Amino acid sequence: MGNPPKLTAEQRNAALAKAAEARRARADVREALSSGALSFSDALAKADDDLVGGIKVKAILTALPGLGKVKSFRLMKQLGISENRRLRGLGRKQKEALLAALS
């Protein structure tokens, strides 16, 4: 494995701020899902957005009311969705299967 890139202090601070903003936005989406302010279908519609699309499917499913870690893991396994799959990486049929299972 190679050495990390040499960044100036300004570049490093900008990268850290960008990463913090992405984490904050993803946490807001998960919170909106758990409170019911955002539906799963709305989250799927926003999957093209870089911030929302980067959330792992298992994190989205566990944020939904009524689905915990075990149920979401079983659902993903049943539908053939990888544990590491991100929202933007879902195929059309996988999205349809998730919507059908959660409706």
Beta strands, then each sheet from edge to edge (+ up, - down):
end
